[in-house]
Amino acid sequence: MDADSFLLFYIKQRIARGEDGLQWYNPPYCGEDEEGHVPDNWLTIQQAVLYFERDNSDEIEHQLIDQLAQHSAVKFNAFKYLVDAYFDLLQRRIERKADNFGCPSATNLCVPFLAMIAFTGLFARRLAEMDASARVTEEEQQDRRDFRREITQVSIYGSTMLRYKLYTLSNNEDSTAAYSWDRFCADSLQLVEHISSLKERETSVALPSASPLLGVALCGIAAAAAVYFLVAKRTAATLT
């Protein structure tokens, strides 16, 4: 399934992003061809996810991943519970706010999917950082966590949830509310084009980089994410 392959590709790229030489050791097949190329729409989705991460990484890192990473490997039920809770709340919040922010209604479901992918990628990246740090003092570690195995587990959890959400939404009895991977790809492209257009407008009128226009372009992502972090705090105790 394209969604599975994309998420694996994104995790691999997110771990390697930066100058510290991190990598996903022995990853599964991530959808690249023999020359390392992937479908163009994957690069668009990747850009959309990074837009979300750019404005929300501090909260994801400090209010969620910090708590998750200090425990042993997260169990699937805890992962699913958290993803379900914040996905549903993001979806409802975006549905209420989309019109106010001037965004197309098609982005209502796009944003929760972007958030889920961003979280999975950042969590995998944190585990890779912990693995690199642990290797430096490996001789001192008697019962060292297997961070590489945990990265694989997180990739499986994330892929499972992505498939589950897409299957559930694509089989909605209300055809007007149905959602699919193809539509998500199209919505991500629409969002990226919208942001690019507003960036050009900012440049043309010499607006400061922190202009509210980009907040508009993100369709209330930051506001919606705030709901997610409230859920994360309330459920942190269940993630051990």
MODELLER restraints for C-alpha pairs under 7 A, 6 or more apart:
rsr = mdl.restraints
at = mdl.atoms
rsr.add(forms.Gaussian(group=physical.xy_distance, feature=features.Distance(at['CA:3:A'], at['CA:181:A']), mean=6.73, stdev=0.5))
rsr.add(forms.Gaussian(group=physical.xy_distance, feature=features.Distance(at['CA:4:A'], at['CA:159:A']), mean=5.34, stdev=0.5))
rsr.add(forms.Gaussian(group=physical.xy_distance, feature=features.Distance(at['CA:5:A'], at['CA:30:A']), mean=5.26, stdev=0.5))
rsr.add(forms.Gaussian(group=physical.xy_distance, feature=features.Distance(at['CA:5:A'], at['CA:31:A']), mean=5.28, stdev=0.5))
rsr.add(forms.Gaussian(group=physical.xy_distance, feature=features.Distance(at['CA:6:A'], at['CA:31:A']), mean=6.95, stdev=0.5))
rsr.add(forms.Gaussian(group=physical.xy_distance, feature=features.Distance(at['CA:6:A'], at['CA:42:A']), mean=6.54, stdev=0.5))
rsr.add(forms.Gaussian(group=physical.xy_distance, feature=features.Distance(at['CA:7:A'], at['CA:159:A']), mean=6.59, stdev=0.5))
rsr.add(forms.Gaussian(group=physical.xy_distance, feature=features.Distance(at['CA:8:A'], at['CA:30:A']), mean=5.22, stdev=0.5))
rsr.add(forms.Gaussian(group=physical.xy_distance, feature=features.Distance(at['CA:8:A'], at['CA:155:A']), mean=6.61, stdev=0.5))
rsr.add(forms.Gaussian(group=physical.xy_distance, feature=features.Distance(at['CA:9:A'], at['CA:30:A']), mean=4.77, stdev=0.5))
rsr.add(forms.Gaussian(group=physical.xy_distance, feature=features.Distance(at['CA:9:A'], at['CA:31:A']), mean=6.66, stdev=0.5))
rsr.add(forms.Gaussian(group=physical.xy_distance, feature=features.Distance(at['CA:10:A'], at['CA:46:A']), mean=6.81, stdev=0.5))
rsr.add(forms.Gaussian(group=physical.xy_distance, feature=features.Distance(at['CA:10:A'], at['CA:121:A']), mean=6.77, stdev=0.5))
rsr.add(forms.Gaussian(group=physical.xy_distance, feature=features.Distance(at['CA:11:A'], at['CA:121:A']), mean=4.84, stdev=0.5))
rsr.add(forms.Gaussian(group=physical.xy_distance, feature=features.Distance(at['CA:11:A'], at['CA:124:A']), mean=6.69, stdev=0.5))
rsr.add(forms.Gaussian(group=physical.xy_distance, feature=features.Distance(at['CA:12:A'], at['CA:24:A']), mean=5.89, stdev=0.5))
rsr.add(forms.Gaussian(group=physical.xy_distance, feature=features.Distance(at['CA:14:A'], at['CA:121:A']), mean=5.90, stdev=0.5))
rsr.add(forms.Gaussian(group=physical.xy_distance, feature=features.Distance(at['CA:14:A'], at['CA:125:A']), mean=6.53, stdev=0.5))
rsr.add(forms.Gaussian(group=physical.xy_distance, feature=features.Distance(at['CA:15:A'], at['CA:22:A']), mean=6.13, stdev=0.5))
rsr.add(forms.Gaussian(group=physical.xy_distance, feature=features.Distance(at['CA:15:A'], at['CA:23:A']), mean=5.73, stdev=0.5))
rsr.add(forms.Gaussian(group=physical.xy_distance, feature=features.Distance(at['CA:15:A'], at['CA:24:A']), mean=6.58, stdev=0.5))
rsr.add(forms.Gaussian(group=physical.xy_distance, feature=features.Distance(at['CA:15:A'], at['CA:124:A']), mean=6.80, stdev=0.5))
rsr.add(forms.Gaussian(group=physical.xy_distance, feature=features.Distance(at['CA:15:A'], at['CA:125:A']), mean=4.61, stdev=0.5))
rsr.add(forms.Gaussian(group=physical.xy_distance, feature=features.Distance(at['CA:15:A'], at['CA:128:A']), mean=6.84, stdev=0.5))
rsr.add(forms.Gaussian(group=physical.xy_distance, feature=features.Distance(at['CA:16:A'], at['CA:22:A']), mean=5.16, stdev=0.5))
rsr.add(forms.Gaussian(group=physical.xy_distance, feature=features.Distance(at['CA:16:A'], at['CA:23:A']), mean=5.05, stdev=0.5))
rsr.add(forms.Gaussian(group=physical.xy_distance, feature=features.Distance(at['CA:22:A'], at['CA:128:A']), mean=6.73, stdev=0.5))
rsr.add(forms.Gaussian(group=physical.xy_distance, feature=features.Distance(at['CA:31:A'], at['CA:38:A']), mean=6.56, stdev=0.5))
rsr.add(forms.Gaussian(group=physical.xy_distance, feature=features.Distance(at['CA:32:A'], at['CA:38:A']), mean=5.03, stdev=0.5))
rsr.add(forms.Gaussian(group=physical.xy_distance, feature=features.Distance(at['CA:41:A'], at['CA:185:A']), mean=6.51, stdev=0.5))
rsr.add(forms.Gaussian(group=physical.xy_distance, feature=features.Distance(at['CA:44:A'], at['CA:188:A']), mean=6.80, stdev=0.5))
rsr.add(forms.Gaussian(group=physical.xy_distance, feature=features.Distance(at['CA:44:A'], at['CA:189:A']), mean=6.00, stdev=0.5))
rsr.add(forms.Gaussian(group=physical.xy_distance, feature=features.Distance(at['CA:45:A'], at['CA:185:A']), mean=6.59, stdev=0.5))
rsr.add(forms.Gaussian(group=physical.xy_distance, feature=features.Distance(at['CA:45:A'], at['CA:188:A']), mean=5.60, stdev=0.5))
rsr.add(forms.Gaussian(group=physical.xy_distance, feature=features.Distance(at['CA:48:A'], at['CA:188:A']), mean=6.08, stdev=0.5))
rsr.add(forms.Gaussian(group=physical.xy_distance, feature=features.Distance(at['CA:48:A'], at['CA:192:A']), mean=5.87, stdev=0.5))
rsr.add(forms.Gaussian(group=physical.xy_distance, feature=features.Distance(at['CA:49:A'], at['CA:114:A']), mean=5.17, stdev=0.5))
rsr.add(forms.Gaussian(group=physical.xy_distance, feature=features.Distance(at['CA:49:A'], at['CA:117:A']), mean=6.95, stdev=0.5))
rsr.add(forms.Gaussian(group=physical.xy_distance, feature=features.Distance(at['CA:49:A'], at['CA:118:A']), mean=5.78, stdev=0.5))
rsr.add(forms.Gaussian(group=physical.xy_distance, feature=features.Distance(at['CA:52:A'], at['CA:114:A']), mean=6.94, stdev=0.5))
rsr.add(forms.Gaussian(group=physical.xy_distance, feature=features.Distance(at['CA:52:A'], at['CA:115:A']), mean=6.81, stdev=0.5))
rsr.add(forms.Gaussian(group=physical.xy_distance, feature=features.Distance(at['CA:52:A'], at['CA:221:A']), mean=6.99, stdev=0.5))
rsr.add(forms.Gaussian(group=physical.xy_distance, feature=features.Distance(at['CA:53:A'], at['CA:118:A']), mean=6.05, stdev=0.5))
rsr.add(forms.Gaussian(group=physical.xy_distance, feature=features.Distance(at['CA:55:A'], at['CA:222:A']), mean=6.84, stdev=0.5))
rsr.add(forms.Gaussian(group=physical.xy_distance, feature=features.Distance(at['CA:56:A'], at['CA:222:A']), mean=6.67, stdev=0.5))
rsr.add(forms.Gaussian(group=physical.xy_distance, feature=features.Distance(at['CA:60:A'], at['CA:119:A']), mean=6.93, stdev=0.5))
rsr.add(forms.Gaussian(group=physical.xy_distance, feature=features.Distance(at['CA:63:A'], at['CA:229:A']), mean=6.81, stdev=0.5))
rsr.add(forms.Gaussian(group=physical.xy_distance, feature=features.Distance(at['CA:64:A'], at['CA:232:A']), mean=6.15, stdev=0.5))
rsr.add(forms.Gaussian(group=physical.xy_distance, feature=features.Distance(at['CA:65:A'], at['CA:123:A']), mean=6.25, stdev=0.5))
rsr.add(forms.Gaussian(group=physical.xy_distance, feature=features.Distance(at['CA:67:A'], at['CA:236:A']), mean=6.95, stdev=0.5))
rsr.add(forms.Gaussian(group=physical.xy_distance, feature=features.Distance(at['CA:68:A'], at['CA:239:A']), mean=6.78, stdev=0.5))
rsr.add(forms.Gaussian(group=physical.xy_distance, feature=features.Distance(at['CA:71:A'], at['CA:240:A']), mean=6.11, stdev=0.5))
rsr.add(forms.Gaussian(group=physical.xy_distance, feature=features.Distance(at['CA:73:A'], at['CA:150:A']), mean=6.00, stdev=0.5))
rsr.add(forms.Gaussian(group=physical.xy_distance, feature=features.Distance(at['CA:74:A'], at['CA:239:A']), mean=6.54, stdev=0.5))
rsr.add(forms.Gaussian(group=physical.xy_distance, feature=features.Distance(at['CA:74:A'], at['CA:240:A']), mean=6.69, stdev=0.5))
rsr.add(forms.Gaussian(group=physical.xy_distance, feature=features.Distance(at['CA:76:A'], at['CA:157:A']), mean=6.25, stdev=0.5))
rsr.add(forms.Gaussian(group=physical.xy_distance, feature=features.Distance(at['CA:78:A'], at['CA:238:A']), mean=6.68, stdev=0.5))
rsr.add(forms.Gaussian(group=physical.xy_distance, feature=features.Distance(at['CA:78:A'], at['CA:239:A']), mean=5.43, stdev=0.5))
rsr.add(forms.Gaussian(group=physical.xy_distance, feature=features.Distance(at['CA:80:A'], at['CA:161:A']), mean=6.95, stdev=0.5))
rsr.add(forms.Gaussian(group=physical.xy_distance, feature=features.Distance(at['CA:82:A'], at['CA:232:A']), mean=6.91, stdev=0.5))
rsr.add(forms.Gaussian(group=physical.xy_distance, feature=features.Distance(at['CA:85:A'], at['CA:231:A']), mean=6.95, stdev=0.5))
rsr.add(forms.Gaussian(group=physical.xy_distance, feature=features.Distance(at['CA:86:A'], at['CA:228:A']), mean=4.71, stdev=0.5))
rsr.add(forms.Gaussian(group=physical.xy_distance, feature=features.Distance(at['CA:86:A'], at['CA:231:A']), mean=6.39, stdev=0.5))
rsr.add(forms.Gaussian(group=physical.xy_distance, feature=features.Distance(at['CA:87:A'], at['CA:112:A']), mean=5.42, stdev=0.5))
rsr.add(forms.Gaussian(group=physical.xy_distance, feature=features.Distance(at['CA:89:A'], at['CA:227:A']), mean=6.77, stdev=0.5))
rsr.add(forms.Gaussian(group=physical.xy_distance, feature=features.Distance(at['CA:89:A'], at['CA:228:A']), mean=6.86, stdev=0.5))
rsr.add(forms.Gaussian(group=physical.xy_distance, feature=features.Distance(at['CA:90:A'], at['CA:112:A']), mean=5.74, stdev=0.5))
rsr.add(forms.Gaussian(group=physical.xy_distance, feature=features.Distance(at['CA:90:A'], at['CA:224:A']), mean=5.36, stdev=0.5))
rsr.add(forms.Gaussian(group=physical.xy_distance, feature=features.Distance(at['CA:90:A'], at['CA:225:A']), mean=6.83, stdev=0.5))
rsr.add(forms.Gaussian(group=physical.xy_distance, feature=features.Distance(at['CA:90:A'], at['CA:227:A']), mean=6.86, stdev=0.5))
rsr.add(forms.Gaussian(group=physical.xy_distance, feature=features.Distance(at['CA:90:A'], at['CA:228:A']), mean=6.64, stdev=0.5))
rsr.add(forms.Gaussian(group=physical.xy_distance, feature=features.Distance(at['CA:91:A'], at['CA:108:A']), mean=6.38, stdev=0.5))
rsr.add(forms.Gaussian(group=physical.xy_distance, feature=features.Distance(at['CA:91:A'], at['CA:109:A']), mean=6.06, stdev=0.5))
rsr.add(forms.Gaussian(group=physical.xy_distance, feature=features.Distance(at['CA:91:A'], at['CA:112:A']), mean=6.09, stdev=0.5))
rsr.add(forms.Gaussian(group=physical.xy_distance, feature=features.Distance(at['CA:93:A'], at['CA:224:A']), mean=5.84, stdev=0.5))
rsr.add(forms.Gaussian(group=physical.xy_distance, feature=features.Distance(at['CA:94:A'], at['CA:108:A']), mean=5.44, stdev=0.5))
rsr.add(forms.Gaussian(group=physical.xy_distance, feature=features.Distance(at['CA:94:A'], at['CA:220:A']), mean=6.98, stdev=0.5))
rsr.add(forms.Gaussian(group=physical.xy_distance, feature=features.Distance(at['CA:94:A'], at['CA:224:A']), mean=6.40, stdev=0.5))
rsr.add(forms.Gaussian(group=physical.xy_distance, feature=features.Distance(at['CA:95:A'], at['CA:108:A']), mean=5.54, stdev=0.5))
rsr.add(forms.Gaussian(group=physical.xy_distance, feature=features.Distance(at['CA:97:A'], at['CA:220:A']), mean=6.76, stdev=0.5))
rsr.add(forms.Gaussian(group=physical.xy_distance, feature=features.Distance(at['CA:98:A'], at['CA:105:A']), mean=6.24, stdev=0.5))
rsr.add(forms.Gaussian(group=physical.xy_distance, feature=features.Distance(at['CA:98:A'], at['CA:108:A']), mean=6.82, stdev=0.5))
rsr.add(forms.Gaussian(group=physical.xy_distance, feature=features.Distance(at['CA:98:A'], at['CA:219:A']), mean=6.05, stdev=0.5))
rsr.add(forms.Gaussian(group=physical.xy_distance, feature=features.Distance(at['CA:101:A'], at['CA:216:A']), mean=5.47, stdev=0.5))
rsr.add(forms.Gaussian(group=physical.xy_distance, feature=features.Distance(at['CA:101:A'], at['CA:219:A']), mean=5.60, stdev=0.5))
rsr.add(forms.Gaussian(group=physical.xy_distance, feature=features.Distance(at['CA:101:A'], at['CA:220:A']), mean=6.57, stdev=0.5))
rsr.add(forms.Gaussian(group=physical.xy_distance, feature=features.Distance(at['CA:102:A'], at['CA:216:A']), mean=6.98, stdev=0.5))
rsr.add(forms.Gaussian(group=physical.xy_distance, feature=features.Distance(at['CA:103:A'], at['CA:219:A']), mean=5.75, stdev=0.5))
rsr.add(forms.Gaussian(group=physical.xy_distance, feature=features.Distance(at['CA:106:A'], at['CA:187:A']), mean=6.21, stdev=0.5))
rsr.add(forms.Gaussian(group=physical.xy_distance, feature=features.Distance(at['CA:107:A'], at['CA:187:A']), mean=5.86, stdev=0.5))
rsr.add(forms.Gaussian(group=physical.xy_distance, feature=features.Distance(at['CA:110:A'], at['CA:184:A']), mean=5.77, stdev=0.5))
rsr.add(forms.Gaussian(group=physical.xy_distance, feature=features.Distance(at['CA:110:A'], at['CA:187:A']), mean=6.17, stdev=0.5))
rsr.add(forms.Gaussian(group=physical.xy_distance, feature=features.Distance(at['CA:110:A'], at['CA:188:A']), mean=6.60, stdev=0.5))
rsr.add(forms.Gaussian(group=physical.xy_distance, feature=features.Distance(at['CA:111:A'], at['CA:221:A']), mean=6.86, stdev=0.5))
rsr.add(forms.Gaussian(group=physical.xy_distance, feature=features.Distance(at['CA:120:A'], at['CA:154:A']), mean=6.99, stdev=0.5))
rsr.add(forms.Gaussian(group=physical.xy_distance, feature=features.Distance(at['CA:120:A'], at['CA:158:A']), mean=6.19, stdev=0.5))
rsr.add(forms.Gaussian(group=physical.xy_distance, feature=features.Distance(at['CA:124:A'], at['CA:151:A']), mean=5.33, stdev=0.5))
rsr.add(forms.Gaussian(group=physical.xy_distance, feature=features.Distance(at['CA:124:A'], at['CA:154:A']), mean=6.74, stdev=0.5))
rsr.add(forms.Gaussian(group=physical.xy_distance, feature=features.Distance(at['CA:127:A'], at['CA:147:A']), mean=5.77, stdev=0.5))
rsr.add(forms.Gaussian(group=physical.xy_distance, feature=features.Distance(at['CA:127:A'], at['CA:151:A']), mean=6.43, stdev=0.5))
rsr.add(forms.Gaussian(group=physical.xy_distance, feature=features.Distance(at['CA:128:A'], at['CA:147:A']), mean=6.83, stdev=0.5))
rsr.add(forms.Gaussian(group=physical.xy_distance, feature=features.Distance(at['CA:131:A'], at['CA:147:A']), mean=5.45, stdev=0.5))
rsr.add(forms.Gaussian(group=physical.xy_distance, feature=features.Distance(at['CA:166:A'], at['CA:179:A']), mean=6.77, stdev=0.5))
rsr.add(forms.Gaussian(group=physical.xy_distance, feature=features.Distance(at['CA:166:A'], at['CA:180:A']), mean=5.80, stdev=0.5))
rsr.add(forms.Gaussian(group=physical.xy_distance, feature=features.Distance(at['CA:166:A'], at['CA:181:A']), mean=6.70, stdev=0.5))
rsr.add(forms.Gaussian(group=physical.xy_distance, feature=features.Distance(at['CA:169:A'], at['CA:178:A']), mean=5.28, stdev=0.5))
rsr.add(forms.Gaussian(group=physical.xy_distance, feature=features.Distance(at['CA:169:A'], at['CA:179:A']), mean=5.11, stdev=0.5))
rsr.add(forms.Gaussian(group=physical.xy_distance, feature=features.Distance(at['CA:170:A'], at['CA:178:A']), mean=4.78, stdev=0.5))
rsr.add(forms.Gaussian(group=physical.xy_distance, feature=features.Distance(at['CA:170:A'], at['CA:179:A']), mean=4.73, stdev=0.5))
rsr.add(forms.Gaussian(group=physical.xy_distance, feature=features.Distance(at['CA:170:A'], at['CA:180:A']), mean=5.27, stdev=0.5))
rsr.add(forms.Gaussian(group=physical.xy_distance, feature=features.Distance(at['CA:171:A'], at['CA:178:A']), mean=6.46, stdev=0.5))
rsr.add(forms.Gaussian(group=physical.xy_distance, feature=features.Distance(at['CA:172:A'], at['CA:178:A']), mean=5.16, stdev=0.5))
rsr.add(forms.Gaussian(group=physical.xy_distance, feature=features.Distance(at['CA:194:A'], at['CA:217:A']), mean=6.29, stdev=0.5))
rsr.add(forms.Gaussian(group=physical.xy_distance, feature=features.Distance(at['CA:195:A'], at['CA:214:A']), mean=6.74, stdev=0.5))
rsr.add(forms.Gaussian(group=physical.xy_distance, feature=features.Distance(at['CA:195:A'], at['CA:217:A']), mean=5.15, stdev=0.5))
rsr.add(forms.Gaussian(group=physical.xy_distance, feature=features.Distance(at['CA:198:A'], at['CA:213:A']), mean=6.55, stdev=0.5))
rsr.add(forms.Gaussian(group=physical.xy_distance, feature=features.Distance(at['CA:198:A'], at['CA:214:A']), mean=6.78, stdev=0.5))
